[in-house]
Amino acid sequence: MFSVDSVFDNEPCTRFCSETLSIVVSVNYRLAPENKLPAAYEDGMEAMLWLKNQAVDPDGEQWLKDYADFSRCYVMGGSTGATIAYYTALRLVGMDMEPIKLYGVILNQPFFTGTKKTKSERKLANDMVIPSPVIDLMMELALPDGADHDHEYINPMTKSELSDNMKKLPRCLVRGFEGDPLLDRQMELVRVLIRHGVPVTAHFSEIGFHLIDFIDPKRHLAMLKYLKDFII
């Protein structure tokens, strides 16, 4: 859903930029069902390769060369955007991206699922934001034809050719809320990252729901503080 020029996506980016003194590149990735996964993940990688090209190409964007620190790059997203950020990061750490250096991964309420429902998914099956039927429909529209919810594109616990890259990931920030049906998936990811030796900063709140910080100023300011503490 949405695009980079929608208020829902653009306004937080402007705040992230000003509050963290960062250059924010917002990726207008292709949407399902017209473009099924891994199209969105390929677009995430395309953006990073574009950034690398700006750094090494003599005709690249001069303002980026003047102001960007290519050795301190982060990938970040919220909800399915966080899913894209995660799988983009897994690809990045297996490639030579010099002078680009992935310095951190920021996953705000990442959207992962699986065939067997977790406790939080069962408890919040009738959630007002992403009830179980909506999650199922989104997966049907986004995943390759015939794929189930344990596909490697949406369940990070599924073994894939990128699984070994998990231990290569840089420090990660993970944000979640107890009222999110996907909470158990997010907490499981934190545990697995830690087991793989990845430094993780996790913030889980008791009160909230999926994407609450996009509409609640108080939660948005809290996310800004976590970002600044993580980046600066």
GROMACS elastic network, one bead per residue, 0.5 to 0.9 nm:
[ bonds ]
;  ai    aj funct       b0    kb
    1    31     6  0.69560   500
    1    32     6  0.84925   500
    2     5     6  0.81839   500
    2     6     6  0.62615   500
    2     8     6  0.77464   500
    2     9     6  0.74758   500
    2    28     6  0.89848   500
    2    31     6  0.87981   500
    3     6     6  0.55349   500
    3     7     6  0.89896   500
    3     8     6  0.87414   500
    3     9     6  0.71012   500
    3    10     6  0.86015   500
    3    27     6  0.85193   500
    3    28     6  0.58659   500
    3    29     6  0.79220   500
    4     7     6  0.82671   500
    4     8     6  0.86303   500
    4     9     6  0.58516   500
    4    10     6  0.59509   500
    4    26     6  0.62186   500
    4    27     6  0.66940   500
    4    28     6  0.54366   500
    4    29     6  0.86597   500
    5     8     6  0.84504   500
    5     9     6  0.69786   500
    5    10     6  0.57845   500
    5    28     6  0.86158   500
    6     9     6  0.55519   500
    6    10     6  0.58720   500
    6    11     6  0.82966   500
    7    10     6  0.50954   500
    7    11     6  0.55968   500
    7    12     6  0.83946   500
    8    11     6  0.64016   500
    8    12     6  0.74198   500
    8   214     6  0.72966   500
    8   215     6  0.86959   500
    9    12     6  0.61148   500
    9    13     6  0.67596   500
    9    26     6  0.86634   500
    9   214     6  0.86671   500
   10    13     6  0.51947   500
   10    14     6  0.64661   500
   10    15     6  0.89690   500
   10    26     6  0.81461   500
   11    14     6  0.52639   500
   11    15     6  0.65430   500
   11    16     6  0.87689   500
   12    15     6  0.51378   500
   12    16     6  0.60976   500
   12    17     6  0.85418   500
   12   214     6  0.76893   500
   12   220     6  0.84685   500
   13    16     6  0.50218   500
   13    17     6  0.60814   500
   13    18     6  0.87194   500
   13    24     6  0.66467   500
   13    25     6  0.85963   500
   13    26     6  0.75815   500
   14    17     6  0.50931   500
   14    18     6  0.63498   500
   14    19     6  0.85732   500
   14    24     6  0.78686   500
   15    18     6  0.52329   500
   15    19     6  0.58303   500
   15    20     6  0.82125   500
   15   224     6  0.81694   500
   16    19     6  0.53214   500
   16    20     6  0.58053   500
   16    21     6  0.78645   500
   16    22     6  0.73361   500
   16    23     6  0.88415   500
   16    24     6  0.76264   500
   16   224     6  0.68811   500
   16   227     6  0.79962   500
   16   228     6  0.87693   500
   17    20     6  0.56842   500
   17    21     6  0.56066   500
   17    23     6  0.58345   500
   17    24     6  0.58551   500
   18    21     6  0.52623   500
   18    22     6  0.69096   500
   18    23     6  0.86738   500
   19    22     6  0.78902   500
   19   224     6  0.73347   500
   19   225     6  0.88471   500
   19   227     6  0.88357   500
   19   228     6  0.72594   500
   20    23     6  0.88535   500
   20   224     6  0.81753   500
   20   227     6  0.72865   500
   20   228     6  0.55512   500
   20   231     6  0.71489   500
   20   232     6  0.68283   500
   21   232     6  0.84779   500
   22    68     6  0.81626   500
   23    64     6  0.86649   500
   23    67     6  0.84212   500
   23    68     6  0.69745   500
   25    47     6  0.82494   500
   26    47     6  0.88912   500
   27    43     6  0.74982   500
   27    44     6  0.68864   500
   27    47     6  0.68344   500
   28    31     6  0.89321   500
   28    40     6  0.89685   500
   28    43     6  0.80068   500
   28    44     6  0.89686   500
   29    39     6  0.78419   500
   29    40     6  0.52595   500
   29    41     6  0.81171   500
   29    42     6  0.85660   500
   29    43     6  0.54895   500
   29    44     6  0.71091   500
   30    34     6  0.82118   500
   30    35     6  0.61185   500
   30    36     6  0.84513   500
   30    39     6  0.64344   500
   30    40     6  0.54710   500
   30    43     6  0.72030   500
   31    34     6  0.65323   500
   31    35     6  0.55660   500
   31    36     6  0.73024   500
   31    37     6  0.88117   500
   31    39     6  0.80266   500
   31    40     6  0.69723   500
   31   142     6  0.82241   500
   32    36     6  0.50985   500
   32    37     6  0.75873   500
   32    39     6  0.86377   500
   32    40     6  0.86126   500
   32   138     6  0.85381   500
   32   141     6  0.61389   500
   32   142     6  0.51828   500
   32   143     6  0.85658   500
   33    36     6  0.56489   500
   33    37     6  0.89560   500
   33   138     6  0.87560   500
   33   140     6  0.86630   500
   33   142     6  0.56721   500
   33   143     6  0.86028   500
   34   141     6  0.85871   500
   34   142     6  0.86934   500
   35    38     6  0.83007   500
   35    39     6  0.60146   500
   35    40     6  0.78529   500
   35   142     6  0.75939   500
   36    39     6  0.59104   500
   36    40     6  0.77645   500
   36   141     6  0.71880   500
   36   143     6  0.57784   500
   36   144     6  0.61674   500
   36   145     6  0.88036   500
   37    40     6  0.60911   500
   37    41     6  0.70984   500
   37    42     6  0.85933   500
   37   142     6  0.57834   500
   37   143     6  0.55165   500
   37   144     6  0.65168   500
   37   153     6  0.70015   500
   38    41     6  0.51565   500
   38    42     6  0.61456   500
   38    43     6  0.86819   500
   38   142     6  0.87299   500
   38   143     6  0.80705   500
   38   144     6  0.84416   500
   38   153     6  0.69377   500
   39    42     6  0.50784   500
   39    43     6  0.63016   500
   39    44     6  0.88025   500
   40    43     6  0.50163   500
   40    44     6  0.63914   500
   40    45     6  0.88497   500
   40    84     6  0.66671   500
   41    44     6  0.50069   500
   41    45     6  0.64334   500
   41    46     6  0.86015   500
   41    83     6  0.86588   500
   41    84     6  0.54297   500
   41    85     6  0.78884   500
   41    87     6  0.64306   500
   41    88     6  0.58474   500
   41   153     6  0.89336   500
   42    45     6  0.50986   500
   42    46     6  0.60676   500
   42    47     6  0.86856   500
   42    88     6  0.77087   500
   43    47     6  0.62266   500
   43    48     6  0.87432   500
   43    84     6  0.89281   500
   43    88     6  0.87622   500
   44    47     6  0.52785   500
   44    48     6  0.66032   500
   44    49     6  0.88670   500
   44    75     6  0.89771   500
   44    84     6  0.67497   500
   44    85     6  0.71384   500
   44    87     6  0.85662   500
   44    88     6  0.57335   500
   44    89     6  0.89155   500
   45    48     6  0.50881   500
   45    49     6  0.61674   500
   45    50     6  0.85038   500
   45    88     6  0.57903   500
   45    89     6  0.84722   500
   45    91     6  0.75846   500
   45    92     6  0.74271   500
   46    49     6  0.50707   500
   46    50     6  0.60703   500
   46    51     6  0.86096   500
   47    50     6  0.50010   500
   47    51     6  0.62823   500
   47    52     6  0.87531   500
   48    52     6  0.62689   500
   48    53     6  0.86106   500
   48    88     6  0.87106   500
   48    92     6  0.82572   500
   48    97     6  0.85831   500
   48   100     6  0.84140   500
   49    53     6  0.61554   500
   49    54     6  0.86907   500
   49    97     6  0.78085   500
   50    53     6  0.50310   500
   50    54     6  0.63463   500
   50    55     6  0.88615   500
   51    54     6  0.51279   500
   51    55     6  0.65520   500
   51    64     6  0.89543   500
   51    70     6  0.84664   500
   51   100     6  0.78206   500
   52    55     6  0.51889   500
   52    56     6  0.64920   500
   52    57     6  0.84440   500
   52    70     6  0.81700   500
   52    97     6  0.66906   500
   52    98     6  0.72935   500
   52    99     6  0.69387   500
   52   100     6  0.59487   500
   53    56     6  0.52865   500
   53    57     6  0.55074   500
   53    60     6  0.68959   500
   54    57     6  0.55259   500
   54    58     6  0.80172   500
   54    59     6  0.77170   500
   54    61     6  0.57477   500
   54    62     6  0.81068   500
   54    64     6  0.73171   500
   54    65     6  0.75210   500
   55    58     6  0.80886   500
   55    60     6  0.66763   500
   55    61     6  0.80603   500
   55    62     6  0.88805   500
   55    64     6  0.76344   500
   55    65     6  0.62817   500
   55    70     6  0.73806   500
   55    98     6  0.89879   500
   55    99     6  0.71131   500
   55   100     6  0.79258   500
   56    59     6  0.86346   500
   56    60     6  0.73199   500
   56    98     6  0.88545   500
   56    99     6  0.77910   500
   57    61     6  0.85502   500
   58    61     6  0.86454   500
   58    62     6  0.86058   500
   59    62     6  0.76558   500
   60    63     6  0.88575   500
   60    64     6  0.81274   500
   60    65     6  0.79644   500
   61    64     6  0.55432   500
   61    65     6  0.67448   500
   61    66     6  0.89848   500
   62    65     6  0.50379   500
   62    66     6  0.61900   500
   62    67     6  0.87038   500
   63    67     6  0.60693   500
   63    68     6  0.78757   500
   64    67     6  0.52610   500
   64    68     6  0.50329   500
   64    69     6  0.84235   500
   64    70     6  0.89091   500
   65    68     6  0.58605   500
   65    69     6  0.80402   500
   65    70     6  0.84614   500
   66    69     6  0.87010   500
   68    71     6  0.87609   500
   68    72     6  0.86226   500
   69    72     6  0.56570   500
   69    73     6  0.74615   500
   69   100     6  0.87078   500
   70    73     6  0.60732   500
   70    98     6  0.87399   500
   70    99     6  0.62962   500
   70   101     6  0.64368   500
   70   102     6  0.87078   500
   71    98     6  0.85218   500
   71    99     6  0.65178   500
   71   100     6  0.54410   500
   71   102     6  0.71962   500
   71   103     6  0.72639   500
   72   100     6  0.76548   500
   72   101     6  0.59604   500
   72   102     6  0.64234   500
   72   103     6  0.51268   500
   72   104     6  0.80483   500
   73   100     6  0.69762   500
   73   101     6  0.59176   500
   73   103     6  0.52703   500
   73   104     6  0.69381   500
   73   105     6  0.89267   500
   74   101     6  0.85291   500
   74   102     6  0.57948   500
   74   103     6  0.56343   500
   74   105     6  0.56134   500
   74   106     6  0.72191   500
   74   231     6  0.86508   500
   75    82     6  0.86110   500
   75    85     6  0.55293   500
   75    86     6  0.78800   500
   75    88     6  0.78808   500
   75    89     6  0.69845   500
   75   102     6  0.76752   500
   75   103     6  0.86155   500
   75   104     6  0.67995   500
   75   105     6  0.51417   500
   75   106     6  0.62188   500
   75   107     6  0.84570   500
   76    81     6  0.74926   500
   76    82     6  0.61297   500
   76    84     6  0.85484   500
   76    85     6  0.54707   500
   76    86     6  0.81038   500
   76   104     6  0.86082   500
   76   105     6  0.59874   500
   76   107     6  0.59189   500
   76   108     6  0.76383   500
   77    80     6  0.73583   500
   77    83     6  0.72585   500
   77    84     6  0.71659   500
   77    85     6  0.57162   500
   77    86     6  0.84420   500
   77   105     6  0.89185   500
   77   106     6  0.66516   500
   77   107     6  0.57424   500
   77   108     6  0.60817   500
   77   109     6  0.85422   500
   77   110     6  0.77683   500
   78    83     6  0.78316   500
   78    85     6  0.86854   500
   78   106     6  0.86069   500
   78   107     6  0.63655   500
   78   109     6  0.58999   500
   78   110     6  0.62277   500
   78   111     6  0.82821   500
   78   211     6  0.75301   500
   79    82     6  0.51812   500
   79    83     6  0.66631   500
   79    84     6  0.89302   500
   79   107     6  0.79338   500
   79   108     6  0.63293   500
   79   109     6  0.51231   500
   79   112     6  0.87298   500
   79   210     6  0.77705   500
   79   211     6  0.70615   500
   80    84     6  0.63198   500
   80    85     6  0.85754   500
   80   109     6  0.84451   500
   80   110     6  0.61497   500
   80   111     6  0.50663   500
   80   112     6  0.81216   500
   81    84     6  0.50243   500
   81    85     6  0.61843   500
   81    86     6  0.86613   500
   81   107     6  0.83201   500
   81   108     6  0.84454   500
   81   110     6  0.73936   500
   81   111     6  0.80641   500
   82    86     6  0.60990   500
   82    87     6  0.86914   500
   82   106     6  0.73661   500
   82   108     6  0.59906   500
   82   109     6  0.69928   500
   82   111     6  0.68895   500
   83    86     6  0.51463   500
   83    87     6  0.63761   500
   83    88     6  0.84711   500
   83   107     6  0.75771   500
   83   109     6  0.89349   500
   83   110     6  0.53912   500
   83   111     6  0.56816   500
   83   112     6  0.69761   500
   83   153     6  0.89045   500
   83   154     6  0.75976   500
   84    87     6  0.53699   500
   84    88     6  0.59243   500
   84    89     6  0.84677   500
   84   110     6  0.88314   500
   85    88     6  0.50709   500
   85    89     6  0.60634   500
   85    90     6  0.86934   500
   85   105     6  0.73066   500
   85   106     6  0.76713   500
   85   107     6  0.71931   500
   85   110     6  0.89699   500
   86    89     6  0.51584   500
   86    90     6  0.63697   500
   86    91     6  0.88871   500
   86   105     6  0.71967   500
   86   106     6  0.82836   500
   86   107     6  0.72158   500
   86   110     6  0.83872   500
   87    90     6  0.50159   500
   87    91     6  0.64398   500
   87    92     6  0.86702   500
   87   153     6  0.79186   500
   87   156     6  0.87587   500
   87   162     6  0.86874   500
   88    91     6  0.52499   500
   88    92     6  0.61708   500
   88    93     6  0.88911   500
   89    93     6  0.62670   500
   89    94     6  0.88556   500
   89   102     6  0.78584   500
   89   104     6  0.89212   500
   89   105     6  0.71576   500
   89   165     6  0.89899   500
   89   166     6  0.89570   500
   89   169     6  0.71753   500
   89   170     6  0.89383   500
   90    93     6  0.57220   500
   90    94     6  0.70269   500
   90   162     6  0.64162   500
   90   163     6  0.80614   500
   90   164     6  0.89498   500
   90   165     6  0.57502   500
   90   166     6  0.64006   500
   90   168     6  0.81440   500
   90   169     6  0.69721   500
   91    94     6  0.55594   500
   91    95     6  0.69306   500
   91   162     6  0.70806   500
   91   165     6  0.76655   500
   92    95     6  0.53881   500
   92    96     6  0.79160   500
   92    97     6  0.73460   500
   92   102     6  0.76877   500
   92   169     6  0.89517   500
   93    96     6  0.78830   500
   93    97     6  0.84009   500
   93   102     6  0.76054   500
   93   165     6  0.66394   500
   93   166     6  0.85875   500
   93   168     6  0.62249   500
   93   169     6  0.64534   500
   93   170     6  0.85515   500
   94   162     6  0.83754   500
   94   165     6  0.65171   500
   94   168     6  0.80301   500
   96    99     6  0.87560   500
   96   100     6  0.86594   500
   97   100     6  0.51969   500
   97   101     6  0.68574   500
   97   102     6  0.87297   500
   98   101     6  0.66528   500
  102   105     6  0.78597   500
  102   169     6  0.84572   500
  102   170     6  0.69755   500
  103   170     6  0.60357   500
  103   171     6  0.71608   500
  103   231     6  0.89605   500
  104   169     6  0.79581   500
  104   170     6  0.52724   500
  104   171     6  0.50355   500
  104   172     6  0.56685   500
  104   173     6  0.77738   500
  104   230     6  0.86196   500
  104   231     6  0.81654   500
  105   169     6  0.80066   500
  105   170     6  0.69175   500
  105   171     6  0.64543   500
  105   173     6  0.62703   500
  105   174     6  0.84732   500
  106   171     6  0.87571   500
  106   172     6  0.58081   500
  106   174     6  0.62033   500
  106   175     6  0.82838   500
  106   227     6  0.82359   500
  106   230     6  0.89431   500
  107   110     6  0.56532   500
  107   172     6  0.74871   500
  107   173     6  0.59990   500
  107   175     6  0.63780   500
  107   176     6  0.89293   500
  108   173     6  0.78720   500
  108   174     6  0.58289   500
  108   176     6  0.66994   500
  108   211     6  0.83983   500
  108   223     6  0.85738   500
  109   174     6  0.70823   500
  109   175     6  0.53656   500
  109   177     6  0.75595   500
  109   180     6  0.83212   500
  109   182     6  0.78820   500
  109   183     6  0.78907   500
  109   186     6  0.71293   500
  109   210     6  0.68901   500
  109   211     6  0.71206   500
  110   174     6  0.79917   500
  110   175     6  0.80372   500
  110   176     6  0.80094   500
  110   182     6  0.79208   500
  110   183     6  0.89720   500
  110   185     6  0.85575   500
  110   186     6  0.65867   500
  111   154     6  0.78415   500
  111   182     6  0.67146   500
  111   185     6  0.82159   500
  111   186     6  0.79687   500
  112   154     6  0.54488   500
  112   155     6  0.56412   500
  112   156     6  0.73421   500
  112   182     6  0.68609   500
  112   185     6  0.62168   500
  112   186     6  0.73942   500
  113   116     6  0.85703   500
  113   117     6  0.80279   500
  113   118     6  0.88378   500
  113   135     6  0.83326   500
  113   139     6  0.88146   500
  113   149     6  0.62833   500
  113   150     6  0.73861   500
  113   154     6  0.62143   500
  113   155     6  0.55869   500
  113   156     6  0.86023   500
  113   182     6  0.72042   500
  113   185     6  0.67174   500
  114   117     6  0.67181   500
  114   118     6  0.84432   500
  114   148     6  0.79577   500
  114   151     6  0.78579   500
  114   154     6  0.75107   500
  114   155     6  0.57113   500
  114   157     6  0.87087   500
  114   185     6  0.86097   500
  115   148     6  0.67699   500
  115   150     6  0.55236   500
  115   151     6  0.89571   500
  115   155     6  0.89548   500
  116   149     6  0.84334   500
  116   150     6  0.85462   500
  117   120     6  0.81172   500
  117   121     6  0.57899   500
  117   122     6  0.62864   500
  118   121     6  0.51233   500
  118   122     6  0.62130   500
  118   123     6  0.85403   500
  118   181     6  0.85055   500
  118   182     6  0.83299   500
  118   184     6  0.65140   500
  118   185     6  0.76306   500
  119   122     6  0.52056   500
  119   123     6  0.60085   500
  119   124     6  0.85176   500
  119   181     6  0.84851   500
  119   184     6  0.71579   500
  120   123     6  0.50059   500
  120   124     6  0.59523   500
  120   125     6  0.81493   500
  120   178     6  0.83431   500
  120   179     6  0.82867   500
  120   180     6  0.74350   500
  120   182     6  0.66499   500
  120   183     6  0.63767   500
  120   184     6  0.59494   500
  120   185     6  0.86747   500
  121   124     6  0.52892   500
  121   125     6  0.56086   500
  121   127     6  0.89555   500
  121   131     6  0.85192   500
  121   132     6  0.72298   500
  121   180     6  0.82306   500
  121   182     6  0.63394   500
  121   183     6  0.81112   500
  121   184     6  0.78540   500
  122   125     6  0.51016   500
  122   126     6  0.86610   500
  122   132     6  0.82158   500
  122   181     6  0.77507   500
  123   126     6  0.80930   500
  123   127     6  0.87175   500
  123   181     6  0.74997   500
  124   128     6  0.87623   500
  124   130     6  0.88294   500
  124   131     6  0.69900   500
  124   132     6  0.78378   500
  124   179     6  0.76924   500
  124   180     6  0.75245   500
  124   181     6  0.53690   500
  125   130     6  0.83073   500
  125   131     6  0.51878   500
  125   133     6  0.80336   500
  125   181     6  0.72269   500
  126   129     6  0.87092   500
  126   130     6  0.79233   500
  126   132     6  0.65263   500
  126   133     6  0.84756   500
  127   130     6  0.56850   500
  127   132     6  0.75259   500
  127   179     6  0.84526   500
  127   180     6  0.80208   500
  127   181     6  0.72403   500
  127   209     6  0.87779   500
  128   131     6  0.62087   500
  128   209     6  0.89271   500
  129   134     6  0.87274   500
  129   180     6  0.86737   500
  129   209     6  0.77112   500
  129   210     6  0.67026   500
  129   211     6  0.85604   500
  130   133     6  0.79935   500
  130   134     6  0.57505   500
  130   135     6  0.62102   500
  130   180     6  0.83276   500
  130   181     6  0.75130   500
  130   210     6  0.75490   500
  131   134     6  0.54275   500
  131   135     6  0.64838   500
  131   136     6  0.88406   500
  131   181     6  0.78478   500
  132   135     6  0.51376   500
  132   136     6  0.61984   500
  132   137     6  0.86255   500
  132   181     6  0.83899   500
  133   136     6  0.50451   500
  133   137     6  0.60861   500
  133   138     6  0.85589   500
  134   137     6  0.50581   500
  134   138     6  0.60365   500
  134   139     6  0.85361   500
  135   138     6  0.51686   500
  135   139     6  0.62296   500
  135   140     6  0.86360   500
  136   139     6  0.52479   500
  136   140     6  0.62157   500
  136   141     6  0.87444   500
  136   149     6  0.83511   500
  137   141     6  0.62097   500
  137   142     6  0.85585   500
  138   141     6  0.51667   500
  138   142     6  0.60142   500
  138   143     6  0.83979   500
  139   142     6  0.50503   500
  139   143     6  0.56214   500
  139   147     6  0.89221   500
  139   148     6  0.82167   500
  139   149     6  0.70528   500
  139   154     6  0.83608   500
  140   143     6  0.58396   500
  140   144     6  0.80650   500
  140   145     6  0.77568   500
  140   146     6  0.85197   500
  140   147     6  0.80559   500
  140   148     6  0.81878   500
  140   149     6  0.87105   500
  141   144     6  0.82028   500
  141   145     6  0.85496   500
  142   145     6  0.87843   500
  143   146     6  0.80604   500
  143   147     6  0.61847   500
  143   148     6  0.79189   500
  143   149     6  0.83652   500
  143   151     6  0.79422   500
  143   153     6  0.75045   500
  143   154     6  0.81412   500
  144   147     6  0.56155   500
  144   148     6  0.88661   500
  144   151     6  0.89632   500
  145   148     6  0.89014   500
  147   150     6  0.79162   500
  147   151     6  0.61919   500
  148   151     6  0.57999   500
  149   152     6  0.85656   500
  149   153     6  0.88546   500
  149   154     6  0.68485   500
  149   155     6  0.69280   500
  150   153     6  0.82140   500
  150   154     6  0.68935   500
  150   155     6  0.53390   500
  150   156     6  0.85339   500
  150   157     6  0.81225   500
  150   158     6  0.63492   500
  151   154     6  0.58579   500
  151   155     6  0.59713   500
  151   156     6  0.86386   500
  151   158     6  0.67852   500
  152   155     6  0.53727   500
  152   156     6  0.62973   500
  152   157     6  0.77794   500
  152   158     6  0.53206   500
  152   159     6  0.68845   500
  152   160     6  0.62009   500
  153   156     6  0.74872   500
  153   158     6  0.87331   500
  154   157     6  0.89945   500
  154   158     6  0.86316   500
  155   158     6  0.56783   500
  155   185     6  0.87935   500
  156   159     6  0.77227   500
  156   160     6  0.87551   500
  156   163     6  0.80044   500
  156   189     6  0.74652   500
  157   160     6  0.89808   500
  157   163     6  0.84353   500
  157   188     6  0.88034   500
  157   189     6  0.79280   500
  157   192     6  0.84420   500
  158   163     6  0.80354   500
  159   162     6  0.79283   500
  159   163     6  0.58544   500
  159   164     6  0.88828   500
  160   163     6  0.52287   500
  160   164     6  0.82321   500
  161   164     6  0.71656   500
  161   165     6  0.84408   500
  162   165     6  0.53663   500
  162   166     6  0.73697   500
  163   166     6  0.57265   500
  163   167     6  0.84337   500
  164   167     6  0.64007   500
  164   168     6  0.78262   500
  165   168     6  0.51851   500
  165   169     6  0.68284   500
  166   169     6  0.54784   500
  166   193     6  0.70963   500
  166   196     6  0.68734   500
  166   198     6  0.79560   500
  167   170     6  0.84713   500
  167   193     6  0.73917   500
  167   195     6  0.86908   500
  167   197     6  0.61937   500
  167   198     6  0.62509   500
  168   196     6  0.85161   500
  168   197     6  0.86139   500
  168   198     6  0.76089   500
  169   172     6  0.78700   500
  169   193     6  0.86162   500
  169   197     6  0.89365   500
  169   198     6  0.63452   500
  169   199     6  0.87362   500
  170   198     6  0.64700   500
  170   199     6  0.71036   500
  170   200     6  0.89163   500
  171   198     6  0.60175   500
  171   200     6  0.57447   500
  171   201     6  0.77844   500
  172   190     6  0.89129   500
  172   193     6  0.86331   500
  172   198     6  0.73248   500
  172   199     6  0.63100   500
  172   201     6  0.61703   500
  172   202     6  0.81813   500
  172   230     6  0.88427   500
  173   199     6  0.87763   500
  173   200     6  0.59163   500
  173   202     6  0.57924   500
  173   203     6  0.79521   500
  173   226     6  0.83794   500
  173   227     6  0.82899   500
  173   230     6  0.73268   500
  174   186     6  0.77416   500
  174   187     6  0.87515   500
  174   190     6  0.74322   500
  174   200     6  0.74160   500
  174   201     6  0.63402   500
  174   203     6  0.63380   500
  174   204     6  0.81998   500
  175   186     6  0.82621   500
  175   201     6  0.86357   500
  175   202     6  0.59624   500
  175   204     6  0.58659   500
  175   205     6  0.83889   500
  175   223     6  0.80980   500
  175   226     6  0.89385   500
  176   179     6  0.88197   500
  176   180     6  0.74314   500
  176   182     6  0.85349   500
  176   183     6  0.63482   500
  176   186     6  0.70573   500
  176   187     6  0.82704   500
  176   202     6  0.81045   500
  176   203     6  0.64122   500
  176   205     6  0.65485   500
  176   208     6  0.85690   500
  176   209     6  0.84456   500
  176   210     6  0.79079   500
  176   211     6  0.89752   500
  177   180     6  0.55443   500
  177   181     6  0.89369   500
  177   182     6  0.87929   500
  177   183     6  0.64519   500
  177   203     6  0.84090   500
  177   204     6  0.53159   500
  177   206     6  0.60555   500
  177   207     6  0.64812   500
  177   208     6  0.53095   500
  177   209     6  0.58270   500
  177   210     6  0.69839   500
  177   211     6  0.88935   500
  177   212     6  0.86170   500
  178   181     6  0.79422   500
  178   182     6  0.88603   500
  178   183     6  0.61451   500
  178   184     6  0.88372   500
  178   204     6  0.70398   500
  178   205     6  0.60662   500
  178   207     6  0.61810   500
  178   208     6  0.63870   500
  178   209     6  0.69639   500
  178   210     6  0.89858   500
  179   182     6  0.86980   500
  179   183     6  0.75681   500
  179   205     6  0.87410   500
  179   206     6  0.72791   500
  179   207     6  0.64795   500
  179   208     6  0.52541   500
  179   210     6  0.70731   500
  180   183     6  0.53256   500
  180   184     6  0.86914   500
  180   208     6  0.72664   500
  180   211     6  0.85902   500
  181   184     6  0.74998   500
  181   185     6  0.86406   500
  181   209     6  0.82070   500
  181   210     6  0.77188   500
  182   185     6  0.53852   500
  182   186     6  0.63993   500
  182   187     6  0.88636   500
  182   210     6  0.80925   500
  183   186     6  0.51364   500
  183   187     6  0.62144   500
  183   188     6  0.85393   500
  183   204     6  0.86469   500
  183   210     6  0.89668   500
  184   187     6  0.51237   500
  184   188     6  0.60076   500
  184   189     6  0.85883   500
  185   188     6  0.50358   500
  185   189     6  0.62377   500
  185   190     6  0.87646   500
  186   189     6  0.51539   500
  186   190     6  0.64423   500
  186   191     6  0.88857   500
  187   190     6  0.50488   500
  187   191     6  0.63778   500
  187   192     6  0.87526   500
  187   202     6  0.86688   500
  187   204     6  0.86807   500
  188   191     6  0.51518   500
  188   192     6  0.62645   500
  188   193     6  0.86261   500
  189   192     6  0.51010   500
  189   193     6  0.60450   500
  189   194     6  0.85538   500
  190   193     6  0.51755   500
  190   194     6  0.62247   500
  190   195     6  0.86636   500
  190   200     6  0.69904   500
  190   201     6  0.87064   500
  190   202     6  0.74094   500
  191   194     6  0.52143   500
  191   195     6  0.62632   500
  191   196     6  0.87648   500
  192   195     6  0.50003   500
  192   196     6  0.63010   500
  192   197     6  0.88268   500
  192   198     6  0.88135   500
  193   196     6  0.50709   500
  193   197     6  0.65094   500
  193   198     6  0.52971   500
  193   199     6  0.77278   500
  193   200     6  0.72730   500
  194   197     6  0.50610   500
  194   198     6  0.51790   500
  194   199     6  0.65171   500
  194   200     6  0.66104   500
  195   198     6  0.74203   500
  197   200     6  0.89138   500
  201   230     6  0.81570   500
  203   226     6  0.82769   500
  205   208     6  0.69273   500
  208   211     6  0.84108   500
  208   212     6  0.60978   500
  208   213     6  0.84356   500
  208   219     6  0.85843   500
  209   212     6  0.53936   500
  209   213     6  0.86618   500
  210   213     6  0.83104   500
  211   214     6  0.55614   500
  211   215     6  0.74979   500
  211   216     6  0.89839   500
  212   215     6  0.55785   500
  212   216     6  0.57817   500
  212   219     6  0.69504   500
  212   220     6  0.80917   500
  213   216     6  0.50778   500
  213   217     6  0.67501   500
  213   218     6  0.74923   500
  213   221     6  0.80874   500
  213   222     6  0.82698   500
  213   223     6  0.72954   500
  214   217     6  0.76200   500
  214   219     6  0.79165   500
  214   220     6  0.63157   500
  215   219     6  0.82328   500
  215   220     6  0.76128   500
  216   219     6  0.54641   500
  216   220     6  0.61562   500
  216   221     6  0.87528   500
  217   221     6  0.60820   500
  217   222     6  0.85557   500
  218   221     6  0.52762   500
  218   222     6  0.63754   500
  218   223     6  0.88306   500
  219   223     6  0.62743   500
  219   224     6  0.86729   500
  220   223     6  0.50859   500
  220   224     6  0.62762   500
  220   225     6  0.87598   500
  221   225     6  0.63043   500
  221   226     6  0.87340   500
  222   225     6  0.51269   500
  222   226     6  0.63671   500
  222   227     6  0.86728   500
  223   226     6  0.50431   500
  223   227     6  0.61436   500
  223   228     6  0.86590   500
  224   227     6  0.50051   500
  224   228     6  0.61953   500
  224   229     6  0.85956   500
  225   228     6  0.51305   500
  225   229     6  0.61126   500
  225   230     6  0.84777   500
  226   229     6  0.51600   500
  226   230     6  0.60612   500
  226   231     6  0.85665   500
  227   230     6  0.50702   500
  227   231     6  0.59528   500
  227   232     6  0.81009   500
  228   231     6  0.52190   500
  228   232     6  0.53870   500
  229   232     6  0.58945   500
